[in-house]
Amino acid sequence: MNRPAFQVTPELVGADISSGVMAGALKHPAKPALLFEGRTLSFAELADRIQRVAALARDELGLRPGDCAAIYAPNCLPYIELVAGLSRAGVMVATPTHRAVRAELRQILDNCQARVVFCPDALMDGPSGVKILSLETGYEAMLARQSLADPVPPSPREATFCVPYTSGTTGEPKGVMLSHHCRSHLFGAMAHHFRCLGPDDHHLCFAPLAHGGGYGFAMAAIFNGGTLELLEAFDPDHVLARLGSGEVTSVFMVPTHVHQILALSPDQLAQRDGFRLNGIVVNAAPFAHALKQRAVEFFGDGIIHECYGCTEVGVATSLAPELYRDKPGSVGPAIRGTEIVVRREDRRPADPDEIGDLWVKSPTLFNGYCRNEAATAEALDGEWLLTGDMGAMDSDGFVSIMDRRKDMVISGGINIYPREIEEVLLRHVGVAEAAVVGIPDEKWGERLAAVIVARTDRDVTVDEIVAYCREHLGGYKVPRQISFVDELVRNPAGKVMKRTIREQLSITP
């Protein structure tokens, strides 16, 4: 676009999430901020585009602070600038996954009351009653015609900037209202703990921006003055090639990504000779200890950070790479400014190493669930969030995650945590992936069922799995039903959809 360069002034740097870009444009305007499919935006160019999106919302679309817009798209160049620019104008930005079917999208748009939806041409056959704008046809022209004579100032720090929707692994998705402050505060903490999201880093992102973790890590890289390289989707061969290029210094993955990379051929894996990685952060799903050991052997010591969090609070714990052998199975202590307690069902404090409900108190806490006061009240006890996860804390303050409370199995009156069984299954040489759920049983209430993806280079039988489990687990923890499948059911964020697996197994004769 041929237009005068936008001049960022100190008054445009405030406390909203776009202010990291504005600050970067003041300090190093020509530095690359965002790369996508061969196109590069400098900090100055990205600041210009964010201001134009904000002006579009305010001056052309007539959106006002507190209104909602939605992005219904895969990872793409406009995604970052739309969330940052719309929210600078005070607009909440809902981010439903582009894989949501029409009924799911309608439910989300009704919940957040979106007035406008941005999407690619291929997805424009959306629900009626909402203004739909193409991210391809006419988008650049829309930005070009915006006047920057009256730049949009920073949004209030406590205003909601983004509404990602929970993955719905155990129920209907809920819109999580995140404030500018909660995420800008978190971005600084992430740079401190992970040591790979600073101004000298080049971060690779392929996680879906529609999800809290994907957008959080992507925006943290830019917010802290680094460079973000964005991919539309995950392809293990291409990702490994980018990691081996020597340009990328940090990356966020879920355990499924790690598994798929390590499953590549020896010739492909040889690309690690070009690694220049400062850090790999793994989150969003249980990271089996056996898989983590293989990852450390491949990527090297001092590289892999494991953390725990949820959309409502972001990152809550961090286990530094140098501690993974000393604290096997732990996701680390609470990050700075965050408190974690383990409580029994009656909400009394649990003893060290006693399993209970995880509660988190943090300045990164969300603003509540979008138009769902009942769910908000259920999740919060004052300033404390009931995460829905069960775990234990040792005497040093290190947290271990057991399971989602809704995934816990009660068989014959005994609490059983599927993650413990999955860890054992994943140590078997013939098992690539595994998920354990509870299904209805007339006698025991629930019985354990395991769904296994076998390794392609080894034959494995049900009897072999049962014998292995009996060797390593108490009898009541041995799955009574074992199925082999080609792949586990997952959502776009890479989380195993245990609710779907449970429903499928429950109706299987």
Secondary structure, 3 states (H helix, E strand, C coil): CCCCCCCCCHHHCCCCCCHHHHHHHHHCCCCEEEEECCEEEEHHHHHHHHHHHHHHHHHHCCCCCCCEEEECCCCCHHHHHHHHHHHHCCCEEECCCCCCCHHHHHHHHHHHCCCEEEECHHHCCCCCCCEEEECCCCHHHHHHCCCCCCCCCCCCCCCEEEECECCCCCCCCCEECEEHHHHHHHHHHHHHHHCCCCCCCEEEECCCCCCHHHHHHHHHHHHCCCEEEECCCCCHHHHHHHHCCCCCCEEEECHHHHHHHHCCCHHHHHHHHHCCCCEEEECCCCCCHHHHHHHHHHHCCCCEEEEEEECCCEEEEEECHHHCCCCCCCCECECCCCEEEEECCCCCECCCCCCEEEEEECCCCCCCECCCHHHHHHHEECCEEEEEEEEEECCCCCEEEEEEHHHCEEECCEEECHHHHHHHHCCCCCEEEEEEEEEEECCCEEEEEEEEEECCCCCCCHHHHHHHHHHHCCHHHCCCEEEECCCCCECCCCCECHHHHHHHHHCCC
